[in-house]
Amino acid sequence: MAALLGNKGPSPSTLLAAFVLSVCFFSTEAFYKRTNITVDPPNPMEGGSVRLIPLTSPRDMVTCRWFRGGTDRNSTIVVFFFYPRPVSRNRTSYTGRETLNANCTLEITDLNVNDTANYTILQESPFGSRLGTVELVISVPPPPQPGRGFSRSTMAGIILGCLGALVILGVVVLIVKRSSRPAIRTLAPVVTSSSTT
């Protein structure tokens, strides 16, 4: 290599610049191993809940981080530290509806359309890190369509309510009829005397 440089070795500043560039280059997301994320249920609805499940994890994981939107510090939802003892820490994007368990599955409850975003997981380990992103779209349930009738449970409630009202009405009518009947009095036979002389 010295022959290519004219018997001069690379200068210390050139070596330093090469080192800094290589560190920057190797620390980018391009060198993370990728992990897929399963969305359960696949089509989450507003008001429901969803679990984001990473399919692979690095060996001897040290931390697990979830992000909403981007991957900057302000987008961090929660971080799970495995060492020295397992502990979960809520971060800037935490809303109080997220739960992270020990296998790095993120559960979000009481979903709303504002939860629609890209969710990214970063699993860090001394043996390599994994990065995965999934798009989460929260659907709004369709409003009930007018004129489609009642549900079966509503119809059953209406029928049972009407039958109960009829039974109560029948009992009331029976009580009223019995109380308004005139009492039948038994009269003693009338004896008439007829005299024939």
MIBAVEX-374492 format. One record per residue (C-alpha): residue number from 1; residue in three letters; x, y, z. Coordinates in steps of 0.2 Angstrom, whole numbers, plus 2048, in hexadecimal, padded with zeros to 3 digits. Layout:
<atoms>
(atom NUM,"ALA",(X,Y,Z))
...
</atoms>
This chain:
<atoms>
(atom 1,"MET",(800,800,800))
(atom 2,"ALA",(80F,80B,803))
(atom 3,"ALA",(814,809,7F1))
(atom 4,"LEU",(803,810,7EC))
(atom 5,"LEU",(805,81F,7F7))
(atom 6,"GLY",(816,823,7F1))
(atom 7,"ASN",(820,81A,7FF))
(atom 8,"LYS",(816,825,80B))
(atom 9,"GLY",(80A,81C,817))
(atom 10,"PRO",(7F9,824,81B))
(atom 11,"SER",(7F9,833,826))
(atom 12,"PRO",(7F2,832,837))
(atom 13,"SER",(7E4,83E,833))
(atom 14,"THR",(7DF,833,824))
(atom 15,"LEU",(7DF,823,82F))
(atom 16,"LEU",(7D4,82D,83C))
(atom 17,"ALA",(7C8,833,82E))
(atom 18,"ALA",(7C7,821,828))
(atom 19,"PHE",(7C4,81A,839))
(atom 20,"VAL",(7B6,827,83D))
(atom 21,"LEU",(7AD,824,82C))
(atom 22,"SER",(7AE,811,82F))
(atom 23,"VAL",(7A6,812,840))
(atom 24,"CYS",(798,81E,83A))
(atom 25,"PHE",(795,812,82B))
(atom 26,"PHE",(795,802,836))
(atom 27,"SER",(789,80A,843))
(atom 28,"THR",(77B,80E,837))
(atom 29,"GLU",(76B,804,836))
(atom 30,"ALA",(771,7FB,826))
(atom 31,"PHE",(77C,7F0,831))
(atom 32,"TYR",(76E,7EA,83D))
(atom 33,"LYS",(767,7D9,83A))
(atom 34,"ARG",(755,7DA,836))
(atom 35,"THR",(746,7D3,840))
(atom 36,"ASN",(734,7D1,83A))
(atom 37,"ILE",(726,7D6,845))
(atom 38,"THR",(715,7CE,846))
(atom 39,"VAL",(706,7D8,849))
(atom 40,"ASP",(6F8,7CF,853))
(atom 41,"PRO",(6EA,7D1,84F))
(atom 42,"PRO",(6EF,7D5,83D))
(atom 43,"ASN",(6E2,7E3,83B))
(atom 44,"PRO",(6E0,7EC,84C))
(atom 45,"MET",(6D1,7F6,84E))
(atom 46,"GLU",(6CE,807,858))
(atom 47,"GLY",(6CA,803,86A))
(atom 48,"GLY",(6D3,7F2,86A))
(atom 49,"SER",(6E4,7EC,86D))
(atom 50,"VAL",(6F3,7E6,863))
(atom 51,"ARG",(703,7DC,866))
(atom 52,"LEU",(713,7E0,85C))
(atom 53,"ILE",(71E,7D0,85D))
(atom 54,"PRO",(730,7CF,858))
(atom 55,"LEU",(733,7BE,84F))
(atom 56,"THR",(746,7BD,853))
(atom 57,"SER",(751,7C3,861))
(atom 58,"PRO",(764,7C4,863))
(atom 59,"ARG",(76D,7B9,86F))
(atom 60,"ASP",(770,7C1,880))
(atom 61,"MET",(765,7D0,87D))
(atom 62,"VAL",(76A,7DF,888))
(atom 63,"THR",(75C,7EB,883))
(atom 64,"CYS",(74C,7EC,879))
(atom 65,"ARG",(745,7FD,873))
(atom 66,"TRP",(735,801,86A))
(atom 67,"PHE",(733,811,860))
(atom 68,"ARG",(723,819,859))
(atom 69,"GLY",(725,823,849))
(atom 70,"GLY",(738,825,847))
(atom 71,"THR",(747,81E,851))
(atom 72,"ASP",(74D,82E,859))
(atom 73,"ARG",(74D,830,86C))
(atom 74,"ASN",(73C,839,86C))
(atom 75,"SER",(734,82B,863))
(atom 76,"THR",(739,81E,870))
(atom 77,"ILE",(72A,816,879))
(atom 78,"VAL",(732,80A,885))
(atom 79,"VAL",(743,801,888))
(atom 80,"PHE",(745,7F1,891))
(atom 81,"PHE",(756,7EE,899))
(atom 82,"PHE",(75A,7DB,89C))
(atom 83,"TYR",(76A,7DE,8A7))
(atom 84,"PRO",(76F,7E0,8B5))
(atom 85,"ARG",(75C,7DC,8B9))
(atom 86,"PRO",(74D,7DD,8AD))
(atom 87,"VAL",(745,7EE,8AE))
(atom 88,"SER",(73A,7F8,8A2))
(atom 89,"ARG",(73B,80A,8A0))
(atom 90,"ASN",(72E,815,898))
(atom 91,"ARG",(734,823,88C))
(atom 92,"THR",(72E,833,883))
(atom 93,"SER",(721,82A,877))
(atom 94,"TYR",(719,820,885))
(atom 95,"THR",(706,823,886))
(atom 96,"GLY",(702,817,895))
(atom 97,"ARG",(6FA,80B,889))
(atom 98,"GLU",(70A,801,885))
(atom 99,"THR",(711,7F2,88E))
(atom 100,"LEU",(721,7E9,88A))
(atom 101,"ASN",(724,7D7,88F))
(atom 102,"ALA",(734,7CD,891))
(atom 103,"ASN",(734,7C7,87F))
(atom 104,"CYS",(733,7D9,879))
(atom 105,"THR",(721,7D7,873))
(atom 106,"LEU",(719,7E8,874))
(atom 107,"GLU",(706,7E9,878))
(atom 108,"ILE",(6FC,7F8,875))
(atom 109,"THR",(6EA,7FA,87C))
(atom 110,"ASP",(6DC,805,879))
(atom 111,"LEU",(6E2,809,867))
(atom 112,"ASN",(6DD,818,85E))
(atom 113,"VAL",(6E1,81F,84D))
(atom 114,"ASN",(6F0,829,854))
(atom 115,"ASP",(6F9,819,857))
(atom 116,"THR",(6FA,816,844))
(atom 117,"ALA",(70D,817,841))
(atom 118,"ASN",(71D,80E,83D))
(atom 119,"TYR",(723,804,84D))
(atom 120,"THR",(735,7FF,84E))
(atom 121,"ILE",(73E,7F3,85A))
(atom 122,"LEU",(750,7F4,85E))
(atom 123,"GLN",(757,7E5,867))
(atom 124,"GLU",(769,7E7,86D))
(atom 125,"SER",(775,7DA,871))
(atom 126,"PRO",(788,7D8,872))
(atom 127,"PHE",(787,7CB,864))
(atom 128,"GLY",(77E,7D7,858))
(atom 129,"SER",(76E,7E1,858))
(atom 130,"ARG",(75E,7DF,84F))
(atom 131,"LEU",(752,7EC,848))
(atom 132,"GLY",(740,7EA,841))
(atom 133,"THR",(733,7F6,83C))
(atom 134,"VAL",(720,7F2,839))
(atom 135,"GLU",(712,7FE,833))
(atom 136,"LEU",(704,7FE,83F))
(atom 137,"VAL",(6F3,804,838))
(atom 138,"ILE",(6E4,806,844))
(atom 139,"SER",(6D4,804,83B))
(atom 140,"VAL",(6C4,80C,841))
(atom 141,"PRO",(6B5,800,842))
(atom 142,"PRO",(6A7,804,836))
(atom 143,"PRO",(698,80D,83E))
(atom 144,"PRO",(688,803,83F))
(atom 145,"GLN",(67E,804,82F))
(atom 146,"PRO",(66C,80B,832))
(atom 147,"GLY",(65E,7FF,82C))
(atom 148,"ARG",(668,7EF,82F))
(atom 149,"GLY",(65E,7EA,83E))
(atom 150,"PHE",(663,7E5,84F))
(atom 151,"SER",(670,7D8,854))
(atom 152,"ARG",(66A,7C7,85B))
(atom 153,"SER",(66E,7CC,86D))
(atom 154,"THR",(664,7DC,86B))
(atom 155,"MET",(656,7D3,864))
(atom 156,"ALA",(657,7C5,872))
(atom 157,"GLY",(656,7D3,87F))
(atom 158,"ILE",(647,7DB,877))
(atom 159,"ILE",(63E,7CB,876))
(atom 160,"LEU",(642,7C6,888))
(atom 161,"GLY",(63D,7D7,88E))
(atom 162,"CYS",(62C,7D7,885))
(atom 163,"LEU",(629,7C5,88C))
(atom 164,"GLY",(62D,7CB,89E))
(atom 165,"ALA",(622,7DA,89C))
(atom 166,"LEU",(613,7CF,896))
(atom 167,"VAL",(615,7C3,8A5))
(atom 168,"ILE",(615,7D2,8B1))
(atom 169,"LEU",(606,7D9,8A8))
(atom 170,"GLY",(5FD,7C9,8A9))
(atom 171,"VAL",(600,7C7,8BC))
(atom 172,"VAL",(5FA,7D9,8BF))
(atom 173,"VAL",(5EA,7D6,8B5))
(atom 174,"LEU",(5E7,7C6,8BE))
(atom 175,"ILE",(5E9,7CE,8CF))
(atom 176,"VAL",(5DE,7DD,8CA))
(atom 177,"LYS",(5D0,7D1,8C4))
(atom 178,"ARG",(5D0,7C7,8D4))
(atom 179,"SER",(5CF,7D6,8DF))
(atom 180,"SER",(5C1,7DE,8D6))
(atom 181,"ARG",(5B5,7CF,8D6))
(atom 182,"PRO",(5A6,7D1,8E1))
(atom 183,"ALA",(5A5,7C5,8EF))
(atom 184,"ILE",(597,7B8,8EC))
(atom 185,"ARG",(58D,7B7,8FC))
(atom 186,"THR",(583,7A7,900))
(atom 187,"LEU",(572,7AB,905))
(atom 188,"ALA",(567,7A1,910))
(atom 189,"PRO",(559,799,908))
(atom 190,"VAL",(549,7A3,909))
(atom 191,"VAL",(53B,799,912))
(atom 192,"THR",(52A,79F,90E))
(atom 193,"SER",(51B,799,918))
(atom 194,"SER",(50B,796,90F))
(atom 195,"SER",(4FC,793,919))
(atom 196,"THR",(4EE,788,913))
(atom 197,"THR",(4E0,787,91E))
</atoms>
